[in-house]
Amino acid sequence: MNKIRLLPIVITAALTATVLFGGWFGYRHYGVERPLDKVANAISGVENAKVEMGAGTVKIDVKLSPDANIAQVYRKIKQDGAGEIGGKQLELTADASSSERLDKAWSYTLFDVAEAMETHKYTGIREAMDNLSAHFPGVTATTDMDEDNVYISMRDGNAAKFVVLPREPATLGAWSNA
């Protein structure tokens, strides 16, 4: 009887695993993440974008200029990157050069925004943002909404704060991008 040689089997298994997983990670990086990086970075108002692929999600962290329109950025990424995103859910986290005053203004209105999101009475968000300008003169806030998210843009001079809130109640809680 011939003995089974263990070393060639182990080497073959290791090489096969390396080729399969290396190919998958290479495809994910060069075939999906890099094209989405290019799509996101080409959009007006985006200073920098970083893409992360998850099991069922595509997370994109963007650094925006203060005059950017967060809702348009989301829609443009979703439209131009549809081939790479596929059936996955797009999660956009926006960062800008915020200020202590904008962070304080956001904290002031956070309860009203959370209540409006929880009750699905989205006009409460617009009312909260309108009241914000009365309490923080010079701070302007705009809101936008689509079937996926509620977008809030707050500006104070050259400082800006952008918040993307998912409209699905199951994903509410502590917003990591706030």
DRENDO-1510 file (C-alpha; in Angstrom, 1 decimal, always signed):
<recs>
REC; n; res; u; v; w
REC; 1; MET; +0.0; +0.0; +0.0 .
REC; 2; ASN; +1.1; +3.5; -0.7 .
REC; 3; LYS; +1.3; +6.0; +2.1 .
REC; 4; ILE; -0.5; +9.2; +1.7 .
REC; 5; ARG; +2.1; +12.0; +1.8 .
REC; 6; LEU; +0.9; +14.7; +4.1 .
REC; 7; LEU; +3.3; +17.5; +3.0 .
REC; 8; PRO; +2.1; +17.8; -0.6 .
REC; 9; ILE; -1.6; +17.8; +0.5 .
REC; 10; VAL; -0.9; +20.6; +3.0 .
REC; 11; ILE; +1.0; +22.7; +0.5 .
REC; 12; THR; -1.7; +22.2; -2.2 .
REC; 13; ALA; -4.5; +23.1; +0.3 .
REC; 14; ALA; -2.5; +26.2; +1.4 .
REC; 15; LEU; -1.9; +27.4; -2.2 .
REC; 16; THR; -5.5; +26.8; -3.1 .
REC; 17; ALA; -6.8; +28.8; -0.2 .
REC; 18; THR; -4.3; +31.6; -0.9 .
REC; 19; VAL; -5.4; +31.8; -4.6 .
REC; 20; LEU; -9.1; +31.7; -3.7 .
REC; 21; PHE; -9.1; +34.2; -0.8 .
REC; 22; GLY; -6.4; +36.4; -2.5 .
REC; 23; GLY; -8.5; +36.5; -5.6 .
REC; 24; TRP; -11.6; +37.4; -3.7 .
REC; 25; PHE; -9.9; +40.2; -1.7 .
REC; 26; GLY; -8.2; +41.5; -4.9 .
REC; 27; TYR; -11.6; +41.6; -6.7 .
REC; 28; ARG; -13.2; +43.4; -3.8 .
REC; 29; HIS; -10.5; +46.0; -3.5 .
REC; 30; TYR; -9.7; +46.6; -7.3 .
REC; 31; GLY; -13.1; +45.7; -8.7 .
REC; 32; VAL; -15.5; +47.3; -6.2 .
REC; 33; GLU; -13.8; +49.6; -3.6 .
REC; 34; ARG; -11.4; +51.5; -5.9 .
REC; 35; PRO; -14.1; +52.3; -8.5 .
REC; 36; LEU; -16.4; +53.5; -5.8 .
REC; 37; ASP; -13.6; +55.6; -4.4 .
REC; 38; LYS; -13.2; +57.2; -7.8 .
REC; 39; VAL; -17.0; +57.8; -8.1 .
REC; 40; ALA; -17.2; +59.4; -4.7 .
REC; 41; ASN; -14.1; +61.5; -5.0 .
REC; 42; ALA; -15.3; +62.9; -8.4 .
REC; 43; ILE; -18.5; +64.4; -6.9 .
REC; 44; SER; -18.6; +68.1; -6.3 .
REC; 45; GLY; -18.2; +68.9; -2.7 .
REC; 46; VAL; -16.3; +65.7; -1.7 .
REC; 47; GLU; -12.8; +66.3; -0.6 .
REC; 48; ASN; -12.0; +62.7; +0.3 .
REC; 49; ALA; -13.8; +59.4; +0.4 .
REC; 50; LYS; -13.0; +56.0; +1.9 .
REC; 51; VAL; -15.0; +52.9; +1.0 .
REC; 52; GLU; -15.4; +49.8; +3.2 .
REC; 53; MET; -17.2; +46.7; +2.1 .
REC; 54; GLY; -19.2; +44.6; +4.5 .
REC; 55; ALA; -21.4; +41.5; +4.2 .
REC; 56; GLY; -24.5; +43.3; +3.2 .
REC; 57; THR; -23.4; +46.9; +3.3 .
REC; 58; VAL; -21.1; +49.4; +1.6 .
REC; 59; LYS; -19.9; +52.0; +4.0 .
REC; 60; ILE; -18.5; +55.2; +2.6 .
REC; 61; ASP; -16.9; +57.9; +4.8 .
REC; 62; VAL; -16.7; +61.2; +3.0 .
REC; 63; LYS; -15.0; +64.4; +4.0 .
REC; 64; LEU; -17.1; +67.3; +2.6 .
REC; 65; SER; -16.5; +70.9; +1.9 .
REC; 66; PRO; -18.7; +73.3; +3.9 .
REC; 67; ASP; -20.8; +74.1; +0.8 .
REC; 68; ALA; -21.5; +70.5; -0.2 .
REC; 69; ASN; -25.0; +69.1; -0.5 .
REC; 70; ILE; -25.1; +65.9; +1.4 .
REC; 71; ALA; -28.3; +64.6; -0.2 .
REC; 72; GLN; -26.9; +65.1; -3.7 .
REC; 73; VAL; -23.7; +63.4; -2.8 .
REC; 74; TYR; -25.6; +60.3; -1.5 .
REC; 75; ARG; -27.8; +60.2; -4.6 .
REC; 76; LYS; -24.9; +60.6; -7.0 .
REC; 77; ILE; -22.8; +57.9; -5.3 .
REC; 78; LYS; -25.9; +55.6; -5.3 .
REC; 79; GLN; -26.6; +56.3; -9.0 .
REC; 80; ASP; -23.0; +56.3; -10.4 .
REC; 81; GLY; -21.8; +53.4; -8.2 .
REC; 82; ALA; -24.9; +51.2; -8.7 .
REC; 83; GLY; -22.9; +48.5; -10.5 .
REC; 84; GLU; -20.4; +48.2; -7.6 .
REC; 85; ILE; -23.0; +48.6; -4.8 .
REC; 86; GLY; -25.4; +46.0; -6.3 .
REC; 87; GLY; -28.0; +44.9; -3.8 .
REC; 88; LYS; -26.0; +46.0; -0.8 .
REC; 89; GLN; -27.2; +48.8; +1.4 .
REC; 90; LEU; -25.3; +52.1; +1.1 .
REC; 91; GLU; -24.3; +53.7; +4.4 .
REC; 92; LEU; -22.8; +57.2; +4.1 .
REC; 93; THR; -21.0; +59.0; +6.9 .
REC; 94; ALA; -20.2; +62.6; +6.3 .
REC; 95; ASP; -17.6; +64.7; +8.0 .
REC; 96; ALA; -16.8; +68.3; +7.6 .
REC; 97; SER; -14.9; +71.1; +9.4 .
REC; 98; SER; -17.4; +71.4; +12.3 .
REC; 99; SER; -17.2; +73.8; +15.2 .
REC; 100; GLU; -17.9; +73.7; +18.9 .
REC; 101; ARG; -20.9; +76.0; +18.3 .
REC; 102; LEU; -22.4; +73.6; +15.6 .
REC; 103; ASP; -21.9; +70.6; +17.9 .
REC; 104; LYS; -23.7; +72.5; +20.7 .
REC; 105; ALA; -26.5; +73.5; +18.3 .
REC; 106; TRP; -26.8; +69.8; +17.2 .
REC; 107; SER; -27.0; +68.7; +20.8 .
REC; 108; TYR; -29.7; +71.3; +21.5 .
REC; 109; THR; -31.9; +69.9; +18.8 .
REC; 110; LEU; -31.0; +66.2; +19.0 .
REC; 111; PHE; -34.0; +65.3; +21.2 .
REC; 112; ASP; -36.5; +66.8; +18.8 .
REC; 113; VAL; -34.8; +65.1; +15.8 .
REC; 114; ALA; -34.8; +61.7; +17.6 .
REC; 115; GLU; -38.4; +62.1; +18.5 .
REC; 116; ALA; -39.4; +63.0; +14.9 .
REC; 117; MET; -37.4; +60.0; +13.6 .
REC; 118; GLU; -38.9; +57.6; +16.1 .
REC; 119; THR; -42.5; +58.7; +15.4 .
REC; 120; HIS; -41.9; +59.0; +11.6 .
REC; 121; LYS; -43.2; +62.6; +11.7 .
REC; 122; TYR; -40.4; +64.0; +9.7 .
REC; 123; THR; -41.8; +67.6; +9.5 .
REC; 124; GLY; -40.7; +67.8; +13.2 .
REC; 125; ILE; -37.1; +67.7; +11.9 .
REC; 126; ARG; -37.6; +70.7; +9.7 .
REC; 127; GLU; -39.3; +72.6; +12.5 .
REC; 128; ALA; -36.5; +71.7; +14.9 .
REC; 129; MET; -33.9; +73.0; +12.4 .
REC; 130; ASP; -35.9; +76.2; +11.8 .
REC; 131; ASN; -36.0; +76.8; +15.6 .
REC; 132; LEU; -32.3; +76.2; +15.7 .
REC; 133; SER; -31.6; +79.5; +13.9 .
REC; 134; ALA; -33.5; +81.4; +16.5 .
REC; 135; HIS; -31.5; +80.0; +19.4 .
REC; 136; PHE; -28.1; +80.1; +17.5 .
REC; 137; PRO; -28.1; +83.3; +15.3 .
REC; 138; GLY; -25.9; +82.8; +12.2 .
REC; 139; VAL; -26.4; +79.1; +12.2 .
REC; 140; THR; -28.4; +77.9; +9.1 .
REC; 141; ALA; -29.8; +74.4; +8.7 .
REC; 142; THR; -31.3; +72.7; +5.7 .
REC; 143; THR; -33.0; +69.3; +5.6 .
REC; 144; ASP; -33.7; +66.9; +2.8 .
REC; 145; MET; -35.2; +63.4; +2.6 .
REC; 146; ASP; -35.5; +60.5; +0.3 .
REC; 147; GLU; -36.7; +56.9; +0.6 .
REC; 148; ASP; -33.5; +55.9; +2.4 .
REC; 149; ASN; -32.4; +58.8; +4.7 .
REC; 150; VAL; -33.0; +62.1; +6.2 .
REC; 151; TYR; -30.1; +64.6; +5.5 .
REC; 152; ILE; -29.3; +67.5; +7.8 .
REC; 153; SER; -26.8; +70.2; +6.8 .
REC; 154; MET; -25.8; +72.8; +9.4 .
REC; 155; ARG; -23.6; +75.8; +8.6 .
REC; 156; ASP; -22.0; +78.5; +10.6 .
REC; 157; GLY; -19.6; +80.7; +8.5 .
REC; 158; ASN; -16.9; +78.3; +7.2 .
REC; 159; ALA; -17.9; +75.5; +9.5 .
REC; 160; ALA; -20.3; +72.8; +8.6 .
REC; 161; LYS; -21.9; +69.7; +10.1 .
REC; 162; PHE; -23.6; +67.0; +8.1 .
REC; 163; VAL; -25.8; +64.3; +9.5 .
REC; 164; VAL; -27.3; +61.3; +7.6 .
REC; 165; LEU; -30.1; +59.6; +9.5 .
REC; 166; PRO; -31.5; +56.3; +8.2 .
REC; 167; ARG; -35.3; +56.1; +7.9 .
REC; 168; GLU; -35.5; +52.5; +9.1 .
REC; 169; PRO; -36.5; +52.3; +12.8 .
REC; 170; ALA; -34.4; +49.2; +13.4 .
REC; 171; THR; -31.2; +51.1; +12.7 .
REC; 172; LEU; -32.0; +54.0; +15.1 .
REC; 173; GLY; -30.2; +54.4; +18.3 .
REC; 174; ALA; -26.9; +56.1; +18.9 .
REC; 175; TRP; -26.0; +57.6; +15.6 .
REC; 176; SER; -22.3; +57.0; +14.9 .
REC; 177; ASN; -22.2; +59.9; +12.4 .
REC; 178; ALA; -23.7; +62.6; +14.6 .
</recs>
